[in-house]
């Protein structure tokens, strides 16, 4: 059906795809906060929803909060989509990726437990005495 090399490439592509998704998810907050820090004057003067209320000293934090909430919702949706994708794809490909072995779980007693001891210890070991 599939060769080992093709399956190896397929696994690597899936691993790279998941790694890329995790890394972009991790750096989204950093990118958003750094863009806010660099463009604080523009955001507070143009994009801020409280620019007509200078007594609040918002300085664009309201815009930042809105963007963070959108980012959080997007991350939740992406996680749900990824979970659904893994749940639907994993059972189909699991039999192709990992060979299944059956293990015999019948009770097996070892040889040393099947027979009685040959001899009993008469004396107890004592370490040599120092003079």
Steps between C-alpha positions, in 0.01 A plus 500: 500500500741771622874460516695565818669807347165653405365445851814653649460809284130515589582489874761772462256724315239454770758573770616817322140613451422453870825668606428799275149528644625489858774758438271746325253461782773574756631810324162664427489677837858617466437642151182675615660656809813610313294658221302684768820624664647623170176660372364634828463859375313398186274257685412751773428781252320309221384152604412557866128488577548734801693776321218747573546433876858605587429482875499119477870494393423199283784554250369223276468232768134455405607415145762262637238328720266456203780348291605269785142373538478438125833317511385287793177404320696416186741283702212311662341441162832385353553260790154351453559461125839337561350266759224397259754446222722283720202298625381430147840438338681313778290180514517455123878538474589336831477153351726606213764667716540256788491124460266333746627205701288269710641410839416170668391582855459143625631448854855371497673392817876499505706188566639608837147541638389151394739294714587489869843613620770232499673592822435738787750742644630376835723785610450872463783689334704712741763742369858448620587664829765766509773475761 
